[in-house]
């Protein structure tokens, strides 16, 4: 039988899982390409390390933006490299199960499937991320009871109420961790007249950032460059600064969760009040985010041990029974 892989091609990270081994690969969704001949120089962590250190003809591309494929050719090259990293040779022709945002358009879904086929996959199925996350968490998605899942990714945030194998209520916004990083960088430029890299902004968000307005005082020193003369210096940033920078987008994410629950049928909404909401994705690891979400939605909010991997691990669990779960894939490939 042809090998099967579950692939979560996220805006920031691409992860691969198998039925037997679980997570087998996690790399940044970045490809470095030599623009002179179109060859792939590096991908994943290797490509990230090349940013700012290569000749002008070597360019790092991010083929995904806000959960959608924005560069079909680069996405196919990325997936081809991912398959090679997973031991898939030219003649392996694996079957792949790809996760997509539940709010992805038909064009976005088709582009991802075609990119996988060009990369060497014999068959490419799709599974919506909230459903995959619910499976990864072991929630009873096929039962007549509501399970609520929030997937807080780098490019999108989706909150879904799932029952009887389908999404009953959905709130999806194209806001995620990358937007919070941009907020931090913009705040530094506006208030400190300095420039920091996206990597530094993300590090500030995760080390001293918080979604809570009542966090303990914290600060960090980071490398920066003055906007006036370009001179490098060490910038001191406080946790309050980061909190104020990201507050607006955090509020929009939390409000989307409330909107999803408000749109759910009363009986299913009552189930969520009893069983709570489960949060996965890298965004759920922001300090104070779970507490803020629980306070605003007035429902219990739960996390898991590896929230960033929940979606791909859930898709990996589906590999053992692709036939029985075909209805889930059919709805995702509409």
Secondary structure, DSSP 8 states (H G I E B T S, - for coil): ---EEEEEE-SSEEEEEETTTEEEEEEES-EEEETTTTEEEEETHHHHHHTTSS-TTEEEE--EETTEES-HHHHHHHHHHHHHHTT--TTT--EEEEEE-TT--HHHHHHHHHHHHHHT-SEEEEEEHHHHHHHHTT--TTSSS-EEEEEE-SS-EEEEEEETTEEEEEEEES--HHHHHHHHHHHHHHHHSEE--HHHHHHHHHHH--S-TT----EEEEEEEETTT--EEEEEEEHHHHHHHHHHHHHHHHHHHHHHHHHS-HHHHHHHHHH-EEEESGGGGSTTHHHHHHHHHTS-EE--TTGGGHHHHHHHHHGGGTTTTHHHHHHHT-
